Every structure is written in structure tokens, then in C-alpha cells.
């Protein structure tokens, strides 16, 4: 079941009371700090590992990066299933028998090993985009809704014989902010749906 699609079925107004909308917001906001951590881990580990490979000390570092990447992709797969309600079929790569060398070769030959690592690297720029979209939509909507609150204590503006009271007119942005609640949540759910599809394609069994 795709949680974002289920939210869409609730209609234009049902999106506000659907808990999935707020799970989507949390998922998209977490993408930036997680993406930053993934990017730092992979870039640092790969650069140090390849830089020291001539001394053979880089091999265990690269294996550590490979193992860490596998754990992180499993976490991303789990979070997409739990938070975005995406159906992601996990590919099993470990052979039944053959020892660690056979398991390593099977892991290296698995598509998800490399698409997963690419996914973790892309999580950083994607996280910047999703974080910016969510923060912008939420802050602008709240700003419109709260216009009377921050103009209530404002002084009137006098220009000649004309006097302008910002509090009186502040209800106009509030009226604009009400439909923006629904518009913003639908846009956020759309972004979450795209994120979920990217996770399913790159981390799921095809």
C-alpha cells in the first residue's frame, strides 16, 4: 500500500486530518540531516580507503564502507516502508552456503549494492531540495495564517490625512492562508510520493 496514494483518495480536504500527511513531512525533513551524514560517511570512507589501498590498509576501510552502506540502505528501505507506506521488495543476495568469500562476491554482484550506495549519495542533494520545499511551504502558510497575531501590536501608519491600520487588513492574508494549508499539504505529499518511488526503484527488487 502506498500511503501517499491513500492520502490522495481522501480528497482535497481530508489531507489535513490524515496522519500520513504529517509522516510525509517528518520523512522529508529528516532527509537533509540523514543525507548529510550518509554523504560524509561515504565520501570520507571511499577517499581514505582508495587513498590507502596501495598499503593494503585501505581494503578493510573499503569493506567497512561497503558493510556500512548495506546497513544504511536497509534502514532507508525500512523507513520508506514504515513512514511512506511504500511496498519495497528486498533482494536477498547472501547464498545459503559458500563462506564469507562467496557472500562477498554475491554482494558485489548485486545491483542494489551499487544503486544503494548511489542512493545514499543522492540523499544529500535530494534532502536539500525536499527540506527547502517543506520549510518554505510550511513557513509561508503559517505566516499568512498568523498575520493578525503579529500585526495586532503594530502601530497605525499615518500618511497625511490617511491612516492605515495593518491589523484591520491582516485578515486578508489569513483568508489566503486557509486554502494554502490544503495546497501545501498536497504538494508535500506529492514530493513524498516521488521520494518513495525513487527509494522503491533504487533499493527494491526489480
C-alpha positions as CSV (number, residue, x, y, z in Angstrom):
1,X,0.0,0.0,0.0
2,X,1.3,3.5,-0.9
3,X,0.4,5.8,1.9
4,X,0.6,8.9,-0.3
5,X,-1.9,7.4,-2.7
6,X,-4.2,6.6,0.2
7,X,-4.0,10.2,1.3
8,X,-4.9,11.4,-2.1
9,X,-8.0,9.2,-2.0
10,X,-9.3,11.2,1.0
11,X,-9.9,14.2,-1.3
12,X,-8.8,17.8,-1.2
13,X,-9.8,18.5,2.4
14,X,-9.2,15.1,4.0
15,X,-5.5,15.6,3.7
16,X,-5.5,17.8,6.8
17,X,-6.7,15.1,9.1
18,X,-4.7,12.3,7.6
19,X,-1.8,11.3,9.8
20,X,0.1,10.2,6.7
21,X,0.5,13.9,5.6
22,X,2.5,14.6,8.8
23,X,4.5,11.4,8.5
24,X,5.5,12.6,5.0
25,X,6.5,16.0,6.4
26,X,8.7,14.3,9.0
27,X,10.3,12.0,6.4
28,X,11.1,14.8,4.1
29,X,12.6,17.0,6.9
30,X,14.8,14.1,8.1
31,X,16.2,13.6,4.6
32,X,18.6,16.5,5.0
33,X,20.4,15.5,8.2
34,X,20.4,11.9,7.2
35,X,21.7,12.7,3.7
36,X,24.4,14.9,5.1
37,X,25.5,12.0,7.4
38,X,25.5,9.5,4.5
39,X,27.4,11.8,2.2
40,X,30.1,12.5,4.8
41,X,30.4,8.8,5.7
42,X,30.7,7.6,2.1
43,X,32.9,10.4,0.7
44,X,35.3,10.2,3.7
45,X,35.4,6.4,3.7
46,X,35.9,6.0,0.0
47,X,38.5,8.7,-0.3
48,X,40.5,7.3,2.6
49,X,40.1,3.7,1.5
50,X,41.2,4.2,-2.1
51,X,43.9,6.6,-0.9
52,X,45.4,3.9,1.3
53,X,44.7,0.9,-0.9
54,X,48.4,0.8,-2.0
55,X,49.4,0.0,1.6
56,X,46.6,-2.6,1.8
57,X,45.2,-0.7,4.8
58,X,42.6,0.7,2.5
59,X,41.0,-2.7,1.9
60,X,39.4,-3.1,5.4
61,X,38.3,0.5,5.2
62,X,36.5,-0.1,1.9
63,X,35.0,-3.3,3.3
64,X,33.8,-1.3,6.3
65,X,32.2,1.3,3.9
66,X,30.6,-1.5,1.9
67,X,29.1,-3.0,5.0
68,X,28.0,0.3,6.4
69,X,26.4,1.2,3.2
70,X,24.4,-2.1,3.3
71,X,23.1,-1.3,6.8
72,X,22.2,2.2,5.8
73,X,20.3,1.1,2.7
74,X,18.4,-1.4,4.9
75,X,17.5,1.5,7.2
76,X,16.3,3.6,4.3
77,X,14.2,0.7,3.0
78,X,12.7,0.3,6.4
79,X,11.9,4.0,6.9
80,X,10.3,4.2,3.4
81,X,8.1,1.2,4.3
82,X,7.1,2.5,7.7
83,X,6.8,6.2,7.1
84,X,5.8,6.4,3.4
85,X,4.0,3.0,3.4
86,X,5.9,2.0,0.3
87,X,5.9,-1.6,-0.8
88,X,9.6,-2.4,-1.3
89,X,10.6,-6.0,-2.1
90,X,14.1,-6.7,-0.7
91,X,16.5,-8.6,-2.8
92,X,18.4,-11.3,-0.9
93,X,22.0,-11.6,-2.0
94,X,23.6,-14.0,0.5
95,X,24.0,-17.6,-0.7
96,X,22.9,-20.4,1.5
97,X,26.4,-21.8,1.7
98,X,29.9,-21.0,0.5
99,X,31.5,-18.9,3.3
100,X,32.3,-15.2,3.5
101,X,34.1,-15.1,0.1
102,X,31.1,-16.4,-1.7
103,X,28.8,-14.0,0.2
104,X,31.1,-11.1,-0.6
105,X,31.1,-11.9,-4.3
106,X,27.3,-12.3,-4.3
107,X,27.1,-8.9,-2.5
108,X,29.3,-7.2,-5.1
109,X,27.4,-8.7,-8.0
110,X,24.1,-7.5,-6.6
111,X,22.6,-4.4,-8.3
112,X,21.2,-3.0,-5.1
113,X,24.7,-2.8,-3.6
114,X,25.7,-0.1,-6.1
115,X,22.3,1.5,-6.6
116,X,22.0,1.7,-2.8
117,X,25.4,3.4,-2.5
118,X,24.3,5.9,-5.2
119,X,21.0,6.4,-3.4
120,X,22.8,7.3,-0.2
121,X,25.0,9.8,-2.1
122,X,21.9,11.3,-3.8
123,X,20.1,11.6,-0.5
124,X,22.2,14.7,0.4
125,X,21.2,16.9,-2.6
126,X,17.7,15.5,-2.6
127,X,17.4,16.2,1.1
128,X,18.4,19.9,0.5
129,X,15.6,20.2,-2.1
130,X,12.9,18.4,0.0
131,X,13.9,20.3,3.2
132,X,13.7,23.6,1.4
133,X,10.3,22.8,-0.2
134,X,8.7,21.7,3.1
135,X,10.1,24.5,5.2
136,X,9.1,27.1,2.6
137,X,5.6,25.8,2.2
138,X,5.0,25.4,6.0
139,X,6.5,28.7,7.0
140,X,4.7,30.7,4.3
141,X,1.4,29.1,5.2
142,X,1.9,29.8,8.9
143,X,3.0,33.3,8.1
144,X,-0.3,34.0,6.3
145,X,-2.4,32.4,8.9
146,X,-0.7,34.2,11.8
147,X,-0.8,37.7,10.1
148,X,-3.3,39.1,12.7
149,X,-1.1,37.9,15.6
150,X,2.0,39.8,14.6
151,X,0.2,42.9,13.4
152,X,-2.0,43.2,16.5
153,X,0.5,45.2,18.4
154,X,1.7,47.2,15.3
155,X,1.1,51.0,15.2
156,X,-1.1,52.5,12.6
157,X,0.7,54.1,9.6
158,X,-0.2,57.7,9.0
159,X,0.4,59.4,5.7
160,X,-1.0,62.9,5.6
161,X,-4.7,62.7,6.3
162,X,-4.8,58.9,5.5
163,X,-4.3,56.4,8.3
164,X,-3.7,52.7,7.7
165,X,-4.2,50.1,10.4
166,X,-2.3,46.9,9.4
167,X,-4.4,44.8,11.9
168,X,-7.6,45.5,10.1
169,X,-6.2,44.3,6.8
170,X,-4.2,41.4,8.2
171,X,-7.2,39.1,7.9
172,X,-6.8,39.1,4.1
173,X,-3.6,37.1,4.3
174,X,-5.3,34.8,6.8
175,X,-8.0,34.1,4.3
176,X,-5.3,33.3,1.7
177,X,-3.5,31.0,4.2
178,X,-6.6,28.8,4.7
179,X,-6.6,27.3,1.2
180,X,-2.8,27.3,1.3
181,X,-3.0,24.6,4.1
182,X,-4.5,22.2,1.7
183,X,-2.4,23.2,-1.3
184,X,0.8,22.9,0.7
185,X,0.0,19.5,2.2
186,X,-0.9,18.1,-1.3
187,X,2.3,19.5,-2.7
188,X,4.3,17.9,0.2
189,X,2.5,14.6,-0.3
190,X,3.4,14.7,-4.0
191,X,7.1,15.3,-3.2
192,X,6.9,12.4,-0.6
193,X,5.4,10.2,-3.3
194,X,8.3,10.9,-5.7
195,X,10.8,10.2,-2.9
196,X,9.1,6.9,-2.2
197,X,9.2,5.9,-5.8
198,X,12.9,6.7,-6.0
199,X,13.5,4.6,-3.0
200,X,11.5,1.7,-4.4
201,X,13.3,1.7,-7.7
202,X,16.8,2.1,-6.3
203,X,16.6,-0.1,-3.2
204,X,13.9,-2.6,-4.2
205,X,14.0,-5.8,-6.2
206,X,13.0,-5.2,-9.8
